[in-house]
């Protein structure tokens, strides 16, 4: 009994992913890249450029700046700040608590000029004044909802540290590499 091998070329398998999934993968990669780049800018940017970002935790500036917004600020000399400017400062009676409010008036105190501030949603001005000397932070942009993400990332990185962040990035890169592999 003889066995003969047939010389038949194997048919080329149909691609597992058609053109639509390829476009979806491209969009997913581009979106992931934009998100990573944005987070990198927010994390590294304040160290390299003269801006800082803060996220809003209360509704005192609603509807102008809603809860969960990310506020991007730049340094500004106190002399250049005017009534109507939105500023970010440490609350005088609670150091370490950051406030985002509007300058309602410039008043004279025994220590010199000071800003009387007020949240847009508040009926009356704040019960403190902010000294108008040196430099401070003036709000230039606000991004509604983005503060929640930045706040969550900040808390996650604080709790789990940079090793956790590196592990997440490595896992995402591994998944992307796996998704790129096509079946033979």
C-alpha positions as CSV (number, residue, x, y, z in Angstrom):
1,X,0.0,0.0,0.0
2,X,1.4,3.3,-1.0
3,X,0.8,6.7,0.4
4,X,1.3,9.6,-1.8
5,X,1.4,13.1,-0.7
6,X,-0.6,15.5,-2.6
7,X,1.0,18.8,-3.4
8,X,-1.9,21.1,-2.8
9,X,-1.4,24.6,-1.6
10,X,-3.3,25.5,1.4
11,X,-5.9,28.2,0.9
12,X,-5.1,31.6,2.4
13,X,-7.3,32.1,5.4
14,X,-9.6,35.0,5.4
15,X,-8.5,37.8,7.6
16,X,-9.8,37.5,11.1
17,X,-10.5,41.2,11.2
18,X,-12.1,43.1,8.3
19,X,-11.5,46.8,7.6
20,X,-14.1,48.1,10.1
21,X,-12.4,46.5,13.1
22,X,-9.0,47.8,11.8
23,X,-10.4,51.3,11.9
24,X,-11.9,50.7,15.3
25,X,-8.4,49.4,16.6
26,X,-6.8,52.5,15.1
27,X,-9.3,54.8,16.8
28,X,-8.9,52.9,20.1
29,X,-5.1,53.3,19.9
30,X,-5.4,57.0,19.0
31,X,-7.8,57.6,21.9
32,X,-5.6,55.8,24.3
33,X,-2.6,57.8,23.1
34,X,-4.5,61.1,23.5
35,X,-5.5,60.1,27.1
36,X,-2.0,59.0,28.0
37,X,-0.5,62.2,26.5
38,X,-3.1,64.4,28.3
39,X,-2.4,62.7,31.7
40,X,1.3,63.0,31.1
41,X,0.9,66.7,30.4
42,X,-1.1,67.2,33.5
43,X,1.4,65.2,35.6
44,X,4.6,66.6,34.2
45,X,3.5,69.9,32.8
46,X,3.3,71.8,36.1
47,X,7.0,70.9,36.7
48,X,8.1,72.2,33.3
49,X,5.6,75.0,32.4
50,X,4.1,77.8,34.5
51,X,0.6,76.2,35.0
52,X,-1.0,74.2,37.7
53,X,-4.2,72.1,37.7
54,X,-6.8,71.8,40.5
55,X,-10.1,69.9,40.6
56,X,-13.2,71.4,42.1
57,X,-14.8,69.5,45.0
58,X,-17.7,71.7,45.9
59,X,-20.5,73.5,44.1
60,X,-19.7,77.0,45.2
61,X,-18.7,78.0,41.6
62,X,-21.7,76.4,39.9
63,X,-22.8,76.9,37.1
64,X,-19.6,78.6,35.9
65,X,-17.3,75.8,37.2
66,X,-19.3,72.7,38.2
67,X,-18.3,70.1,40.8
68,X,-15.7,67.7,39.3
69,X,-14.2,70.3,36.9
70,X,-10.5,70.5,36.3
71,X,-9.3,74.1,36.6
72,X,-6.0,75.0,34.8
73,X,-4.3,78.1,36.3
74,X,-1.3,80.2,35.5
75,X,0.8,82.3,37.8
76,X,-0.3,86.0,38.1
77,X,1.1,88.9,40.1
78,X,-1.5,90.0,42.7
79,X,-1.3,93.5,41.2
80,X,-2.6,92.2,37.9
81,X,-5.7,90.5,39.4
82,X,-9.0,92.3,39.0
83,X,-12.6,92.1,40.2
84,X,-14.2,89.2,38.3
85,X,-11.0,87.1,38.0
86,X,-11.3,83.5,39.2
87,X,-8.4,82.7,41.5
88,X,-7.2,79.6,43.4
89,X,-5.8,80.1,46.9
90,X,-5.4,78.4,50.2
91,X,-8.3,79.1,52.5
92,X,-6.9,81.5,55.2
93,X,-8.6,79.8,58.2
94,X,-7.8,76.3,57.0
95,X,-4.3,76.0,55.5
96,X,-4.0,73.2,53.0
97,X,-7.6,73.6,51.8
98,X,-7.6,74.9,48.2
99,X,-10.5,77.2,47.2
100,X,-11.5,78.3,43.6
101,X,-13.5,81.5,43.9
102,X,-14.0,84.8,42.1
103,X,-12.6,88.1,43.2
104,X,-15.6,90.1,44.3
105,X,-13.8,93.2,45.5
106,X,-10.4,94.6,46.4
107,X,-10.4,96.0,50.0
108,X,-7.9,97.8,52.1
109,X,-6.9,96.2,55.4
110,X,-4.3,97.2,58.0
111,X,-1.9,94.8,56.3
112,X,-2.5,96.3,52.8
113,X,-4.8,95.4,49.9
114,X,-6.7,92.2,50.0
115,X,-9.2,90.3,47.8
116,X,-12.7,89.7,49.0
117,X,-13.8,86.5,47.3
118,X,-17.1,84.8,46.6
119,X,-18.3,81.7,44.9
120,X,-20.7,82.2,42.0
121,X,-23.3,80.0,43.7
122,X,-22.9,81.7,47.1
123,X,-25.3,84.5,48.2
124,X,-22.7,86.4,50.2
125,X,-18.9,86.9,50.1
126,X,-16.5,84.6,51.9
127,X,-15.9,85.3,55.6
128,X,-12.2,86.0,55.0
129,X,-9.9,88.1,52.8
130,X,-7.0,86.9,50.7
131,X,-3.9,89.1,51.0
132,X,-3.1,90.8,47.6
133,X,0.7,90.4,47.5
134,X,3.2,88.3,45.7
135,X,1.9,85.9,43.1
136,X,-1.1,83.7,42.9
137,X,-3.0,81.4,40.6
138,X,-5.5,82.8,38.0
139,X,-7.9,80.3,36.4
140,X,-7.7,80.3,32.6
141,X,-9.6,77.1,31.6
142,X,-11.9,74.7,33.2
143,X,-12.9,71.2,31.9
144,X,-16.1,69.9,33.4
145,X,-15.9,66.3,34.6
146,X,-12.2,65.9,34.0
147,X,-11.4,66.7,37.6
148,X,-13.1,63.5,38.8
149,X,-10.7,61.4,36.6
150,X,-7.6,63.4,37.8
151,X,-8.7,63.2,41.4
152,X,-9.3,59.4,41.1
153,X,-5.9,58.9,39.5
154,X,-4.2,61.1,42.1
155,X,-5.8,59.0,44.9
156,X,-5.0,55.8,43.1
157,X,-1.4,56.7,42.6
158,X,-1.1,58.0,46.2
159,X,-2.5,54.7,47.6
160,X,-0.8,52.2,45.4
161,X,2.3,54.2,44.3
162,X,4.1,54.5,41.1
163,X,4.7,50.7,40.9
164,X,1.0,50.2,40.5
165,X,0.9,52.8,37.7
166,X,3.8,51.2,35.9
167,X,2.0,47.8,36.3
168,X,-1.2,49.2,34.7
169,X,0.7,50.7,31.8
170,X,2.6,47.5,31.3
171,X,-0.7,45.5,31.3
172,X,-2.2,47.9,28.8
173,X,0.8,47.6,26.5
174,X,0.7,43.8,26.8
175,X,-3.0,43.8,25.9
176,X,-2.3,46.0,22.9
177,X,0.5,43.7,21.7
178,X,-1.8,40.6,22.1
179,X,-4.6,42.3,20.2
180,X,-2.1,43.1,17.4
181,X,-1.1,39.5,16.9
182,X,-3.1,37.8,14.2
183,X,-3.8,34.1,14.2
184,X,-1.5,32.2,11.7
